[in-house]
């Protein structure tokens, strides 16, 4: 998402005259983006296209932006600008500022982030280190799992400006919690086709600027995706063949991950690893949410044909 496509925070943020607090408890300073605004359409398109097969089943409840009014928020805005210029100078002219999604676990978490900033998180097995995980603006599916639906079935994502600077590739299962050297500013799962940005705790409240909150609904059946209730019968699923699954995964996963999946497939075919071991490797690389979504989409497609 280009900086010109949505409002640039250094130039101030304007919008509808009324502030919004119905979805966000006592949080003030959020301004609803009208459906007629270009920013609304740009953000909506990025969200839906980044959800893949779920995009056509998703409805937007509202898009809101922070006014960054008030002394503390104005200071946060200035700090982000200062660090952006500092990283730009350190890296020879590029701060590598991008938009990225963050999935909030609850409305309380959104309120806390907007009011006080991000809190350190410890990510569990299969992680890429300890830090704040964000998804590129073209891959909102990557943070769908962490965007937990509330009692009304509404989920919320933060669209943030992030100062990525010089990124280092962090391997899966890493216990890293800070840059490996002063040369780097952030982490990434893949340098060519990233699906995760990792912002270390030392930079999380200087290099991430929440700008928009997007509230949306996905079908109730997607709850099953989060609970992994869709059977992952690989490679003998009656809904999708393993080669077809690999082809579908190639639309979402970086080349490095696809290379590993192909290797595990070959190892299984040549009986160097068991079927169970191959499945576990694929699940670790792709994640159960993405696998279940692909399988469910294929199942629904076959049902519609029949």
Secondary structure, DSSP 8 states (H G I E B T S, - for coil): --GGGS--GGG-----SSB--SSSTT---EEE--TTSHHHHHHHHHHHHHTGGGGGG-EEEEEEEE---SHHHHHHHHHHHHHHHHHHHHTTS---EEEEEEE-SSHHHHHHHHHH--------TT-BSSSEEEEETT-GGGGTTTS---TTS-EEEEEEEEE--SEEE--TTB---S-SSTT--EEES-SSS-S-EEE-TTTTTTSEEEEEEEEEE--TTHHHHHTT-S---TTT-SS--HHHHHHHHTTTS-HHHHHHHHHHHHHHHTTSS-HHHHHHHHHHHH-HHHHHHHHHHHHHHHHHH-
